[in-house]
Amino acid sequence: MLIFKSKSFFLFWNWTINPFYSIQPPPEKALELPKEWLTTDLEEQNSSKWGEKIVKQIYKLHIDEEMRNCEPEYTTLRDLKFWLGTWNVNGKKIDENINIWLTGSVTGKPTADIYVVGLEEMVDLTATTVVLEAQSQKRAGVWLEMVSNALNRGAKNDETSYVLIEHQILVGVFLSRDGRDDDDGCDGSIGHDGKQGRRCDPHEAYGQHGLLRLLASGGPSRERGGSKRGFPQVRARRWVNGRICDNIRFKTEDETFGILDHQLIFWIGDLNYRITSDVPTLRVFDYARDDLDYLLKKDQLKVSQRAGLAFEEFTEPEVKFPPTYKYKKYTTQYDKKEGKKCRAPAWCDRILYKTGDGASMDDIEVLTYDHIMKLSGSDHKPIFCEMNVRVKEYDPAKRKKIQLRIERELKKSENSAAKVHVELSGDEIDFGKLKYRTPERRTLTISNEGEGNAYFHFLPKAEDSHICKRLFNVSKAYGVVKPNEKLDIEMEALIDPEAAHELNGGHDVLHDVLVLRVEHDRDYYITMFGDYVMSCFGQSLENLIRMKAPARESSEISSNSPVAMAIPKELWRMVDYMMQYGCDSAGLWTDKGIEGEDALIRDMLDEGRPFEGIDVHSMADCLLDWFRALQSPLIPEKCTSRIEKGEKINSAFVDAFMNMMSPVRKNVFVYMIMFLRELLKHAESNDLTAEFLGMIFSQVFIVNASKKQQLSKEYRVAQEMVTELLIYLLKSTAQQLAGEVVAEDSGSEASDED
């Protein structure tokens, strides 16, 4: 997707969907039924008319599934070469030859199949140009001509020429797409609230692209002790980008798509990321000249991705070029002004991509990712990326032939008079002992012993679209079994944090009953159950400090039980291990731990066994998961709800903030700050910074929020302020926290609602 933060674009691409036939994707979770199947009227649900409606829908969905399975029989693979470029032209009219940007040299010839050109600040963003688009339209016409001339320079015939597929303009932002002069069409468009997009079907594959203009993100104010290269705008980007991905929808005749539903998404533009503020501005100039590897470690986008704050699912090709901002006009020199207006060099201009369902990173081959130093009419340098993208082309004739074959095979057993009867492998599913985050799976087999097709589906709970509790799942919620055939359905039970909260709080039990309806047969009842194994994950801090024994040896804890320690012993064990073996380790909270070790660490904690040979990266990941799983967050809502945007972070703020926390939360908070400070003493070895740690741990100290809440302005403000608070404390002197740890006794107030 080509998108832009501050000034960026998004381009989405689906290359496996036939424009003549829409194959419905399978549901992400089978525990939820299609909305059109739901009814609150039990009489209607049990009527033959309703049953026939469901049968028709299952019939179509079965055809779709079989078509997906047979896709290799009617598709061929080919490579499309993409060229993607972005340039912030700073409102200037560019008189230079852009052929070097599009083709690699002044006299070069285009080689890509599709060219996407994105421009930011195409005109000066004055009040007049924002309200009146005449200047933007005029400047866009100039750029369209420049791009066309560059691509068609020396074209001998229609087969070697390029045509404009489409272009869009919005408040100084320009996006155009050109392709070879072959069959390429677009159909359907949307325009709403400043967002524009179109759906296209070049080369018999759905593609989409759109254009979006956002407000520029600003840094924190000087009054808050911030820096123009600080991190609150990173939080803002995450919030805005989340809103973009959730709110923009594209409609076809049969389906509605969101941005992230596409199989290939490009996001390009001036994303406005800078270098982290711990690098002095003048030193950035030196690193930009002598040590790009070090400077890239301090790049805000890279840091944000590692911290999981923004674009964590996106990939950027390897950056081998110097920062593309800020240059003196018509030179190759950075604009090194004296005084406050000096802007440190930065990689503001970026090209990212993401693959979705049905695609993989193996489908993309990056050929070039570079900048053009010779184009100097702006304070930014243009960048571009060339890549081969593997796409599937459908053969409509083969596809139709296979579809008819599948329908013919299914219709052989379509007989309204035929008897339908199935046998199940059992009516009880025992998942045994269930540990936190350790899925257990069992198989339910449906055997069709009758003479006709057996159309089945699980019934939803009363006034709900779910067929079972959220801690259970099934691999297939509906389908058809032909006579004398069998179908295996995988049943799964998983204790995630939310389920652990319910079980630990006594609000739920590991038991549920599924109702399997077989049309023209009867309803079958399947009971699912298991035994929850107590864990220190998913508990409250108030319970954990009262547990003297390991979790698996502990019975239910009462709030009246005496306090055994100031902080949970499990937290101390994890931190102590990292202090012993991880202080000098690079890649903490960026490099993944060893697969499967998270479960081993949880067992060692819950059983009280010593840690042996555990990778510190696995331990680091487990520490974050422990905080995420807490029944209520370390920093409760009553603290964050009183934070206002723009508050000055100083000792008075810290005192007021800490006084709002209960003793156990204050103890844990102070303990973690002391631990993180200790890690920063080894920064030369582990490459950690206060900014990075602040971003990482602000996420796990404030959790238990729904996705909708996380996108709210209030939540974003709280996240920003907690990040700044952590950075402030990690950079401040140790005396500030001296004596803050308070040993909690049984008379102290402690509540999960704190």
N, C-alpha and C positions, 0 to 999 in steps of 0.2 A: 504494500500500500504505500502510496506516496502521501505522507502527511507532513504537517509542520508545526513545530512548537515555536511560537512567536511568529514564524513565517515558514510554514512547511506544507507539504502536499502528501496525499495518500493515493496509492494506486493498488487496487486489489485485482487478483487474477484467479479465475477458476479454469483449469485446463482439462478437467476430466468429465465435464457434464455436457451431454449432447444437447444442442439447441432444439432438436426436434422431439426430445422425449426427456422429461424430467424424472430422474430416478431419485426417489425419496431416500435420504440417508437414514441409517438406523438410529434409534434413540440413544442418547448418551447413557441414560440409566433406565433400565427396563422396569424399575419399580414405579415409574409414572406412565400413565396411559395417555394416548392422544386426547386432547380436550374435547373433540367432537364425539367421543365415545361416552362422555359422562352425562349422567342424568340423576336428578334427585328423586325422581318418581320411580319407586320400586315396581309399581304395576307396569309402567312402560318398559323398565329394564328387563322384566320377565316376559314381555310379550313376544310373539313370534315375529311381528313386524320389526321390532328392535333387533332381534337376533339375525334376521336376514340382512339388515343394514350393516351389522358388524361383520357378517360373513363376507359381504361384498368388499368391505374395506380390507379385511385380512387377505382376501384373494389378491387384491391389487398390491398390497405390501409384500406378499409372498413373491409375486412376479418381479417386483423391484429388487428384492433380495437375490433372487436367482439371476437376474440380469447383472447385478454387481459381481456375482460369483463367476459369471461367464464373460466378463468384460475383456479378458485377453483374446477371446475368439473374434471380437469385432473391432478391436482397436490396434493401432500401430503407433510406435513411438517415434518422435522426431525432435530435433533441437531447434528452438527459436533463439536467436541472438538478440538480447536486449541491450540498449544503450540508455543509461539514466544519468541525467546531469542536473545540477542545481547551482545557482549563482545568485548571491545577493548583490545587485548592481547599484545599491545605495542611491536610488533615485536618479541615476545618471544616464544620459544617452550614450550608448556604447557605439563608437565609430570603428572599433577594431575588427579584424577578420576573425569571425568565430569558427572558421573551418578547422582551425587547429584544435578547437575544443571538441567538435563533433567527429572529426575523422583522424586526428592525431598529427596532422601537418597542414601547412597552408595549401598544399596541392593534393592532399590525400583524398581518397574516395571512401564513401560510407560503406560499411560492411554489415551492419546490424539489420535485422528484420524490422525492429520497432525502435523508434527514438522517442524518448520522453524528456522534454525540456521544462525545467521549473525555474522560475525567476521570482525573487523576493525584492520588495521595494523597487518595483519597475518604474514607479514615479515617486516623487517626493510625497510623503504622507502628510500633507497639509489638510486642514479642514475642508478646503475647496475640492481637492482631488478625492477625498473620501466620500463627500456628498455627491459630487458630479463625476460621472465616469467617462466623460468625453476624453480627458487627457489619457486615461488608462486605455481606452479603446484605440486611440490614435497610436500610442506607444506599442500596444499589442500588435497592431497592423504592421508596424515596422519590424518587430521581432519575427512575426510569422513569415514575412518576406525574406528576412535574413536567414532563417532556418531552412526555408524551402530552397533558396539559392545555394546554400552550402551543401545540402543533401543531393540536389539535382545537377550540380556542377558536372558537366560532361556526360550526363545521362543520354544514351543513344536511342532508347526506345522505352515503351511503357513498362516492360518487364524490369528495367533497371532504375526506373524513376520512383520517387516517393511522393505520396499524397498526404495531405493533412487529414487525419481521421477525425480529430476534434480538438478544440481548445476552449479554455475557460479562464475568466478573469474575475477577480474579486478583491477589491480594496488594495490595489497595487501588487497583487500576487497573480502570476501568470503560469498557466500549465498548458502544454500542447503535446499532442501525440501524433507522430507521423509513422507511416508504414509503407512497405512496398506496395506498388499498385496492383494488388490482386484482390480476391474476394475478401472484403473486411467490412462488416456492417455494425451498426449500433442501433439498439432499440430500447426505448423506455428511458425516461429521465426523471429525476426528482430535484426539487429545489425548495429549501425550507430553512428559515432562520440563518441565512448566510452560508448554508451548506449546499453544495451542488454535486451531482454524481450522475454517471451514465453506465448502462450495462451494454456490453459489446460482445459479439460472438465471432472474432476473427478465427479463421482456420478451424471452423466447426468446434469451437470451445468457448465457453462462457468466460468473459473477462469483465472486470468493472474498474472504472477509475473515477475519482472524484477530486474535488478541490475544496480546501477549507482555509479560512483565514482566522487566526486567533489573535488575542491581544498579546503584546510583548510582556514577558515576565520580568519583574523587577527584583532586585536584590533586597536584602533587609536594610532598614534605615540605619543611618549612622548613629542615631540616638540609642539604638539597641546594641551598640557595640559590634555591629555587623560589618560585612565587607561586601563590596559589589560582586565579589566572587564567592559569596556564601551559599548556603544550601537550601534556604526556604523556598526559592523558586523551583528547586528540584521537586519538592513536595507538591508545589502548585502544578508542575508539569504532569506528575503522576495523576493528580486529581482531574485535570483537564483532559488528559489522554484517556483516562477511564471513562469520562463522560462521553468523549467522542466515540469510543468503541462501543459503548452501550446504547447510545441514542441514535446514531445514524443507521437507517434501515433502507434496504433496497427491495422493491417489490417486483415480482413477475406475475404472470397470470395465476400461477398455482402456489407460489411460495414467497416467503419474506426472508431476506438474508440480512445479517449484520456484517460489519466489517470483518470480524474474526471468523466468520463462517467460510471465508474464501480460502482457497488452497495455497495461494501465494500472495503475500502482502508486502508491498514496498512502502517505505516511509522515508521521505527525503526532504531536505530543505535546510534552512538556517535554524537549527534547533537551539542555538544560543547557549550551549553549554560552555563553561569556561574551565580554567585550571583552579584546583582547590586553593582556598585562601591561606593554607599553611605554607605555600611557596611564595616568598616575597616577589612582588611584581617585577623588579629589575632582574631577579634571578631567572624568571621565566624566559626572558630574552636570551640569557646564556644557554639554558637548557634547550631552547628551540633551535639553537645553532649547533650545540655539541652533544646533546643526550636526549634524543626523542623517546627512547625506551623509558627513561625515568619520568619524563613529562607525561607520557601516556598513562602511567600509573596514577598520576594526579589529575587526570582528565575527569571532569564531573560526570560525563556520560558513562564512562567505564566504571567509575566508582558507584554510580547509581545502579547500573546493571548488576554489579557484584553484590550490592546490598539488597537487590530485589525491589528497588524503589520505582524504577521506570524502565520500560523497554526490556524487561528481564527475559522475555521470550523471543526477542529480536536478535539478529546476528548482524554484525558489521564486518565487512571484509577487512583483512589486515591493513592497518594504517601504516604506510611507509613514507608519507609525505609530511612536511612541516605544517604547523598551524596555518590555517588559511585566513586568519584575521589577526591583527589589523595592520594593513599596509598603507604606506604613503602612495597616493594616487600617481599612476604612471611610473612606478618604480617596483623593484623587487625587494625593497627594504621595509622592515616593520616601522610603524609610526611611533618612535620612542620619544614621546613628548616629556618635558619636565613638568613636575607638579601633579596635582590631583587628577588631571584629565588623561594621564597616561593609561592606556589600555594594554594589558598584558596580552601577548599572542595566545590564541585559542583555536581549537578545532570546532568552530561554531557550525560549520557546514558538514552535513553527514548524509550517508545513504545506508539505510538499514533494510533488512528483509526478514520475513517470517514465513514458515511453511505451516499449513493447517492440516486437517484430517485428509487423508488420501494422498498426501505428498510427503516427501522426505528431503533432507538436506542433500541426499545423493542426486536429487533431480536438478540441482543447481551447481554450475561450475563457474566460479568467478575468474574472469580472464584478466581484468585490469581494474584497479581502484587507485585513482591518482588525482592530482590537481594540475592546473595549467598556470605556471608561473608567468608566462609571457603576456597573458591578458591582464592588463593593469588599470583599466578604467574605473575600478571600484576599490574600496578599502578591503574587500573580500576577494579571494581567488576562487574561480570556478572549480568544481570537482566533477568527476564522472565515474561511472562504473560500467564495465562491459561484462556481461555474463551470458552463458548458455543455459537455457531453461528447457528441461525435457518435458514435452507435452504429449498428450494422447490425442490422436485424431481418430474419429469414429468413421466406420464404413456404414452408412445408413442402410444399405441393402442387406449386409450381413447381420446388422443389429435387428432389423425387422424379421429376418428369417429365424434368428435364434429366439426372439420373443414369441413368435408363432409356435415354435417347437415347444417352448416351456408351457405356454397356455394349453396346447394340445395335450400334453402329458398330464396336466392337472385336471383337464376336463374329462379325461377318461373315466375318472371315478366320481364325477359329478352326477349324482342320481338322487333325486328327492325321495325316491321310495327305498333307497338302500339303507340298511340298518347301520347305525353309527354306535360303536362301543369301544372304549379304551380301557386299558389296564395300567395302573401306576406301579412303579417299583416299590412304593411304600407310601404311607400316609403320615409318617413322622420323620422329621429331619433333626437329628441330634448332632449339634456342632461341638459337643464336648466342652473342654475347658477353653475359654476365650481370653486371650491376653490383649492388652492395649496395642493397637495398631498392627496386630498380627492376624491377617484374614484367615478364616477357616472355610473350606469349600466342600460341598457335598453334591451329589448328582441325583436328580430326579429324572427317571425315564418314563416317557409316555409311549405305550405300545398300542397301535391301532389294530384291534381284533375284529373290526367290523368290515363292511363291504363298501362304504363310502368314505369320502374325505372327512377327517375329523378336524373341524375348525375349533380352536380353543383360545381362551383368553382368561386371564386372572381378573377377578372383580375388584373394583376399588373399594376402599373403606368408605363408610357412610360420610357423605358430604366432603369427599376428598378425591384427588386424582391419583393418589398413591395406593398401590396394592398391598403394601406391607410397611412396617416401621422402617425408619431410615437406616437403622443399624443392620438391616437385612437387605439383600438384593438378589435379583434373579437375572440370568443372562438373556432370557426371552420371555416377554410378557404376553405374547400372542403368536399364533402361527397356525400351520396346517400340517397334519400328518396323514400321509396317504395310506391306503389299506395295506396291511401286512408289513408296515414299516415302523421304525422306532425313532424317537427324538429324545436326545439328552438335553436337559436344562441344568445349568450350573447354578447352584444356590450358594450364596455367600453371606457370612456374618463378619462384621468388622466393627471393632470398638474404636471409634475416632474420638477426639476431644469432647465433642458435644454429647455423644452417647455416654462417655465416661462420666461427664458431669451429671447426667440424668441418673445413671446407675449408682454413683457414689452418693448422690443426694437422696436416694430412695424414691425417686420420681418415676422410675421405669423398671421393668423386669425383662430378662432375656427370654421372651416368649411371644409368639405371634401365630395367627392362623391365616393361611392363604386359602382363598376360595377359587378353585379352577373350574371354569364353566366350559363344557364341551357342548357346542350347539347340536341340537337334535339328540343329545344323550342326557347328561345330568350334571349337577355340581359336585365336585370332589373337594374335600377339606384336607389340607395338609398342615400339620402342626410343626412349628420350628421352635427350637429351644436350645439353651446352652447354659454353662456356668461361668460367671464372670470371675476372673482371677484378679484379686486386688492389686493395685499398682500405685506408685507414688505419682504417676502421671494422671492428670485429670482430677487431682485433689485440690482442696483449698489450702492456703498457707496456714490457716488457723488449725486445720486438722494435722498437717504435716509436723508442726512444731510440738504436737502432743503425742506423736508416735515415737515411742522409745525403741520398739523393735522394727525390723524391716516390714514393708507393706504387706508381704504375703503371710507374715506371722501376726499381723494386727487384725483385730476385730473392728467392728464399727466404733468410731471415735465420737465421744460426746463433747459438746462445747464446754461442759463442766469438768472435763478431765484436766489434770494439772499440766502445765506447760513444761516440756522436757528440755527445751533448748531455745536459744534466741533466734536461730535460723534453721531451716530444715536440714537435717543431716545429709540428705541426698544432694542438695545444692553444694554443701561444703565438700562432699566427696568429689563431685565433678570439677569444681573450681580447684581443689587441691591437686587433682591429677594434672590439670592443665598447667598449673603453676610449676609442677615438678618437671613435666616433659614437653610443654608446649610454648613456653615464653619466647623461644627463639625460632619457632616454626613459621615459615612463610606460608601464605595461603589460608590462614585461619578465616573461616566463614566465606571463603571464595572457592577453594578447592573442596570437592565433595569427599566425604569419608568413604571408607570401604563398605561395599554393599553388604547388607546383612548385619553389620556390627551394631547398628542402632538397636536392634532387637536384643543382641547379646548384652549391651550396656544396660538396657532396661531390666533384663533378668538379673544382672549382677546387683543393680540398685535395689530391686524389689526383694531379692533373696539375701542381701547383706554380704554377698561374696566379694572378695577383693578383685580389683581390676588387674588383668594380666594381658599384656601385649596389645592393648587397645590403641588404635591410631588416634592421634590428637585431633585430627580433622573430624573423625567420627564423633569424638567426645564434644567438640565444639558445636556440631550440628545438634547433638542430643541436648545440650544445654539450652539452645534456642527452643527446641521442641518442648522441653519441660516448662519453660515460661509460657509458651503459647497455650499449653494444655491446662494451665491453672484454672480452677473453677471460676475465679474472678481475677481480673488483671492486677499486676503488681501496683500500677498507678491507677486507682479507681476513678470512676466517672466524676465523683464529687470533687476530685482535685482538678481534672481537666476541664470540667464545666465552668470553673471560675477563672480560667485563663482567658485573657483577652488578647487579640492580635495586636502586636506593637508594644506589649509590656516590656519594660527594660529588665534584662536579665542581670541581676547583681546579687550581692549577699543578702539584701533585704528580701528579694524575691525568693531566694533559696530558703531562707528561714521560714517565710510564710508558707511556701509550698510543702516543706518537710513537716510543718506543724499540722497540716491537714491530713497527714498519713497516720495510720495506726502504728503502734510500736513494732509489730512484726514486719509491716511493709517498709517502715523506715529502716529497720535493721537490714533487711534484704537489699534495699536500694543502696544504702551506704556500703554494704559489703561488696556489691557489684561494682560500684564506682572505684573502690579501692583495688579490686581485682583488675579492672580495665586500665587503671593508672599504672599498675605494675606491668601489664603487657606493653604499654606505651614506652616504658623505660628500655624496652628491647626493640624499639621501632626500626633501628638500623638492620636488624636481622629479620624481623617478621613483617616489615613494610606496612604496619598498621598506622592509622592516623586517628586523631580525635574525631574528625568529621565522619570518617567511615564507621567507627564504632558507635558514634552518636546516631547515625542513620539506622544501623543494624538493630541496636537494642531499643531504640524508640518504637520500633515495630512490634517487638515482643513484650514490651512493658505496657503497651496499650493495645489490647486485643479484645476478643469476644464481641467484635462488631460485625454486623452483616455487611455484605458488599455494598448495599444501598447506603448504609451508615458511613462506610469508609469513603464514599464519594461525596458526602455532605461537606459543606463549608466548615461547619463546627468541628467535625472530626479532623479535617485538614489543618485547621488552625491549631488544634491540640497537638497533632503530630509535629507540626513545625516548631511549636514552642518547646515541646519535650526534647526534640532533637537539639535545639539550641541550648536548652538547659544542660543536657548531657555533655555537649561540647564544652560549654562554659565550665562545668565541674571537672571535666577531664583535663582542662588546661589550667585550672586554678590551683592554688597552693594546697598542700595536704592539711594545713591547719583548719581549713574551712570545714572539714568533716571530722576533725578530732573530737572524740568524746561523744559522737552522735549515736553510736550503737548502744541501745538500751536493752538490757536483759529483761524479757517480758515474763511476768509472773501470772499466776492464775487469776489474779484480780484485775489484770489489764483488760481493756475493752478490745475485743477482736470479733469481727463479724465479716462474713462473706459478702455482706451488702456494703462494706466499707468503701 
